[in-house]
Amino acid sequence: MKKRFLAFLMVLFLFVSCGEKESKDNTSLKNKVVVKISADPDYLDPHKYVAAATGEIIFNIFEGLVKPDSDGSIKPALAESYTVSEDFLTYTFKIKKGIKFQNGVELTPELVKASYDRFLLKDFPTNLSTTEFKKLIKSVVVDGDNVVFTLNNVTGEGIAAFLDGIIYEDGDKIYGTGPYALEEYVPGERVTLKKFADYWNKDNVGNVEEAEFRVIKDDQSGVMSFQMGDVDIIHRMGAEYVSMVENSGNILEGEQNMVQLLALNNSVAPLDNLKVRQAINYAINKKEIIDGASLGKGAITGGAVSPSVKSIYNKETESLYNTDLEKSKELLKEAGYSNGLKLVLRAPANYRVHVDAAQIIKEQLAKVGIDVEIEEIEWGTWLSDVYKNRNYQMTVIGFEGKPSPYATVDRYRTKDPRNMVNFSNEEYDQIIAKIPTEIDQEKQAQLYRDAQKVLTENVGAVFLQAPNYIVAINKNIDGFKIYPLYVLDLSSLVIKK
């Protein structure tokens, strides 16, 4: 904390030494808002992006046949209506008329099919989630005003599987139907969006004409920019900065459908040994992590599902590994590491809450003889080397909740391409396989709870906390909606005159 405070004073000195500057209000110019983001987007393409933070930008540009609402429900978007066959293998969408892409081309069922044909190409570099879904699609057919999807197998995500953005491809440019169009992307600096004048949804009541997602990797610099009026929104802000900005703007806070976890690579030694993973779990004190990394603004979680998803969350998982240092040492001894062991934890440098959690974990594991080396790496390196190539032993990261909880738990199935922890458990796979075809809601909810228990018992990862959702926002902006997933909805924002 002392180092962080000194760094903050240095940033303050730099601002002051450059001469006094009056605070400016971005909302006074063209109804513009500036949003701080911590890293460049990976792909501004709804079929390619991986990072959840990129999805927050994508949400405003592209729309799918259906779209999530702020209450967590999924509603028709580009589809006027839809039907699902009794065997859950055929989805029929009636396409709305009068919708335009941001280049003026009118949406048709044929263009919906063309958008799906694009990522169904065998060699098209889709993200892992889209790659998994396209394996299920047997055919896409236009039938009058309808687009009919036939699946090879039932999808556990149900209608949420059709959230992928519909695009119009024109050479090397793509266009969406969302309320904002991509105006400019300057790598390392900003992504600028402009309001789409012909947006189809007339219930869109916001008045933001231009939005700039400004890349500010250093959180303290972002705080200073907010205090000076150069930034209007700090999205998912660290709890440690609340006291610094609460006099400069409004603070919004709520539950967040996200789980921070200590990911353990189950396929590399010594973490391929269950007893080692259990020893690590027993050595972790989650309350210390919440108090230290999130200043108490978070909830303990026992499994992959956030406690905010109350209908399926398994509270029993919270007590499966209560902190027990002696038990941890005993398990390490049984695993053949009575003299301790060394591990490397790779942490994404641009996410302070994960780096701080990593430092606390290092101190906690040292108490049982586990020497942890922390390697801070850039976000792009984390995505490619850790997430995609699984080149790591341990990492701290947050997995956002999905519109369908199935996507949250399915990522730990043995053959799921998103299974970056390489968890493999036959019982778990069997439970996951039953979820898509279980019609009884309570029985399905119990399957979700059973899956969480198996995953936690076998330490696919150490699930730490569900951090609170904290937003700092300009006092002149109303209408901010907190979604139960990674969404920043510009269309609902109203700048007060």
N, C-alpha and C positions, 0 to 999 in steps of 0.2 A: 504493500500500500504506500510506503514511503517513496519508493521509486516512481510510482504512478503520480503521486502528488507533485514531486519535483519536475516530472515531465510536463505536468499540467501548467506549472509556473513558467516553464520555458516557453510553452506555446503562448501563454498570456503575454510574456515579455516580447515575443516576436510581433504579436499583434499591436502592442502599445508602441514599440520602438519604430514601427512603420508610420507613426503619426496618428493622431486621433481621427476616427472615422465615425460619422454619424450612423446610427442604426437605420438601415433602410428596410422598407416593407415590400417584399416581393409581390404581395397581392395588389399593389397599386399599379402595376404595369401589366396590361393585357390579361388581367385575371390569371396570373401565372403562379404556380407553386413549385417550390424546390424541395425535393425529397433526398435525404442523405442515404446513399447505399454504400456498403463496405467493400464491394468488389465489382469488377466488370461482369456483365452477363456472359454466360458461356456461349449460348446460341439464342438469338432473337428469332427463334423458329419453334412453333408449338410442338413439332414432331421430333426435335433434336435436343432441346434443352434438358439439363439434368438438375442444376441447382434450384432449390426451392425459391431462393430470392429472385432468380430470373423469372420464375413463374408469376411473381407479383407484378412484374412489368408486362409480361405476356398477357395476363388476364384482361388488361385494358385494350389490347390490340386485336386479339383473336377470340372467337367464340365457337363453341361446339354445337352439336345438335341439341344438347342440353347444357345447363349452366348451374353452378352452385349459387344458392342464395345465402344471405347473411345469417339465417337461422339454421343453416346446415342442410336444408333440403335441396333437392335437385329438381329443377323446373325446365320445361321446354324453352329453348332459345331460338335457334334457327329452324327447329321443328315446331310446327303448329301443334302437333299431337303425335303420340306414338302408341303402338300396341306391341305386346310380347306374347309369343305363342305359349301354349300350356307346357311344352317341353323346354322352354327357355332357350331355344336354339334359333328362333327367328324374331328379329326386331324390325318393325316397319315404322318408318318415320315419314309423316306428311310434311313437306317443306313449305315454309311460309313464302308468300309472294311479296314483292315490293322491297326486298332487302338488297342493299348494294354493298359491294366491296369498296374499299377505300380508294380504288382507282376508277370508280364509277360503273364497273361491270355488275350487272344484276345477277343475284344468286339464283341458280336453277338446280334441280335434282341432279342433272348431268355434271355440274361443277362440284357438287357434294361428292359424287362418285369419283370424280377426277382427283379430288383432294385425298380421298382414301386410297385410290390407286397409286398415288405418289408414294406414300410410306409403305404400301404393301409390296413395292418392288423389293426383290430379294436383297439387292445390294444397297438399298437406301439406308443411310446411317441414322436410324431412329434411336431415341433414348431407350433405356432398358425397359421402362414401363410399356411404351408403345410396341417395342419388339415382342414383348410377352403377349400382348393382346393380338397382334397381327397373326400370331401362330394359330389363334382360334378362329380367324375369319376364313370361311370357306368360299363365300361369294358376296359381291355387292352388285345389286341389280336395280336399275331404274324402272319403275312401273308407274307411268303417268306422273302425278305429283308426288309420288312416294319414292323413297330409297329403301330397299329391302336388304337387310344383312342376314345371312345364314351362317351359323357358327358350327364348327366341328365338334366343340364341346361347350358345356355350360361355363359361363364366366362368373366367378365368385363376386365380381364387382357389380353385376347387374347393370342397371341403366347408367351407372357412373362410368362404365367403360367407354361411353360415347361422349366424354367431355373434351376429347382432343379437338383443338381448333381447326376449323375449316379454312383453307387458304386458297387464294387464287395466285397461280404462279405465272409471272410474266418475265421471261428471261431469267436474270439472276435476282429479281425482286419478287417478294411475296407480299400479298395484301390480305388483311382480315376484314371482318365485318364489325369489329368492336367500336366502342365510343371514341377511341383515340387512334390516330395513325402515327406510325413511326416517321419522324421528321428528320432526325439526325442521330448518328451514333459516332462519338469520338472516343475511341478506346483509351482507357485510363482517365477520362475526364467526365463524360456525360452521355446520357441517352435522353433525347428530347422528343416528346410526344405532342401532337396538336389535335385539338378536338375535331372530330369528324362531323362536318355540318349535316351530312345526309344520313346520320345514324338512324336506324329504323325504330328504336325503342323510344317513343315519345314520353314515356314515364321517367326518362332520364332527366332529373331535375337539377343536376349540378351546373355550375357556371364557370368551371375551370377551363380556360381556353388553351392553356399551354402548361405542360408539366415537364420539369427537368429532373431526372434521376441523376444526381451528382455523385461521382465516385470520390468518397473521402474515407480512405482506409483507416486513418487514425481517429478513434472515437473522441478523443479530447479535442481535436481540431473540429470535429463535427459539432461538439457542444459549443465551442466558441463561436462557430458560424451561426448556430441557432440563436445564441445570446445576442449577436450583432444584427440579426434579422436577415442574414444571407441564406439561411436554410429555414424552411417552414415546417418540415416534418422530419422527425427522427423516428424511424419505424423500428419496433422491437428493440428499444433502447435498454442498455444495461441499467440495473437498479441503482448502481453507485452514482449515476449522474442525475437522479431525480432532484436532489436538493440543489444542484447547480443550475437547473433550467426552470424550476417550477415558478420562479418569479418572472421569467421571460415569456412564458407561454402556458398552455393548459396541458395537464398530464391526464392521460386516459389509461386505465388499467383494467385487466380482466383475465379470465382463464385462457389458457392457450393449449390448443390441441397439438402439442409437440412434446416429445420425450427426449431429454438429454441422456446419453448413455456412454458408458465406457465400453467401446467396442473391442472385443477380444477375437483375434483371428484364430478360430477353432482348428485350423488345419496346419498351423506351424508350431513347432516345439518351442517352449514347453507347454504352450497353451492348448495343444491337442490333448493334454491330460486333464480330465474332468476335475481331478482333485486339486490341480493348480488353479483352475478357474474358480472352483469353490473357495479355495483359500483366499483368493483375491476378493471375492464377494464378501466373505466374512470380515475382511480387514477394512472394508469401506464403511465410513460413517457418513451417511447421506445428509443428515442434518447439518453436519459441519460444512459440507459442500454447498448446501442451499444457503446457509448463513454467510459463508465466506465468498462464494462466487456470485450469488444472487441477492445478498443482503437480506435473506429471509423471505424474499418474494418469489416463492415457488412451492410446489407441493411434492412430497415424497411419492415416488411411483415404484411399483414392484415389478412391472412388466412392460411390454412393448406398447401397450395401449395407455393413453393418457387418462388420468382420473376424471378429466372433464367429460369423457364419453361414458357417462354413468350407466347406460343401459347394458354395457358388456364388460365394464372394467372389473377385474378380479382383485378385490382388496386383500384377499388371502395371500397374494404374492408378496405383499409388503413385509410380512413377518417370516418369510422362508429363510432369509439370511440376515438376521439381526447381527449387529457388530459383535464379534467374538474373536479377539486377538489370539487367545489360547487355542481355540478351535482351528484358526487359520494356520498357526504354527504347526499344529499336529498334522494337518492335512499336507502341508509342505513336506514334513518329515516322511509321511507315508508315501509321498510321490517321489522321494529320493532327493529332496532339496533341504536337508536339515541345516546346511550351511548357507542357505539363502540362494538367490538367483538374481540375474540382471535382465531387465527388459527395457525396450525402447518404446516411448509413447510419442507418436507424431501428432501434433496439434495444429489446427488451422489458425495461423497467426492473426488473421483479420477478425476473428470472433473472440472477443475478450472473455466472455463468459466460459468458453471452452478452455482457453489457455489458463484462466484462473482456477477452474475445476481441476485441470491437469496438475497444477502446482500443489493443490491440496491433496490430490490422490497420491502424488509422489511422496509427500510427508506421511500419509497414512500407511502406505505400503512399506515404507522404511521401518516401521515399528515391528513388522513381522519378518524382516530380513530380505525384502525385495527391493533391490536398488533400481530405481527408474531413471532413465535418461530421457529428458524431454527435448524433442526436436520440433521447433516451430517452423512451419512451412507455409508458403503462399497458397492461396485458395485454389488457383489453377493447378498447382502441383498436387494438392490434396485430392482434387477431383480425378485427375488422371492416374496418379500413382497409388493413392490409397483406395479410393472408391472403385475405380474401374479395374485397375490391375491388382488390387489387394496386396500391395507390397507394404506390409506393416505387421507389427505385433499387437500394439494397442493404439487406439485413438479415441479422442472425446469428440462427439458430434451430436447434433440434434436432428432427429427424424421427425418431419412434420406429419401430422395426421392427414389422412386422405378422406375425400368425400365418402368413400366406402371403406369401412373398417377392415374389409377383407384384404385390401391392398396393404394395410398396415401390418397384418400378421403373415400374409403370404410371402413377404420379402424374406422370411426366415425358413421357408420351405427349401429342402435340399437342392432342387434344381432351378429355383428362381434366380434369374440373372442378377437381381438386385441384392442377393444374399451375400453381402460383402464380408460378413463375419464367418462365412463358410460353415454355418451350423447345419448339422445333419443328424436327424433323429427320426426313426421310422414311425414311432407313435405320433409325433408331431405332424408328420406328413399325412398320416391316415386321418387325423382329426381335421386338418385343413381341407382334405379332399371331400369331406362330408358337408362342409358349410354351404357350398353353392346350391345343393339340391334339397336342403332342409327348409321346408316351407313354414313349419311351426316356428314363430318368432322366438318364443322362450327357449325351445330346444336349440335353436340356432345360437342364441345368446349364450347358452351354457357351453356350446362347442367353442365359442370364442374364449370363454373363461377357462375351459380345460386346456386350450392351446397355450394361453398365457402361463398357466401353471407349469406345464411341461417345459416350456421355453426357459422359464426362470429357474426351475429346479436343475436343469441341465446347463445353466449358465451360458446360454447363447451369447449373452452380453450381460454387463452389470447395468441395470436400468436405474438411473440416479434421481431425476426430478423432472417435473413439468414446470418449467420456468413461467412466471407470470408474463402476460402480454402487456408491455409498457410502451406508450407512444407519447412523445412530446410534439405538440402541434401549435401553430400560430393561433393566437387568441382571436384573430379575425376569420378563422375557418371553422365552419360548422359542418355537420353531416357525416362525420367520420364513422364508418361501420366496422366493428370488430367481427371478423368472420372466424368460424371454428376451424380454419385451415389457412394456409399461406396465401392470403389475398390482400391486395391494397386496391380498393375500389375508388378510382378517381371520379367516376361518374356521379357519386353521391355527395361530393364535396361542394360546399357553397361558401363563396367568399363574400363576407358581409361588406356592404358599401359604406 
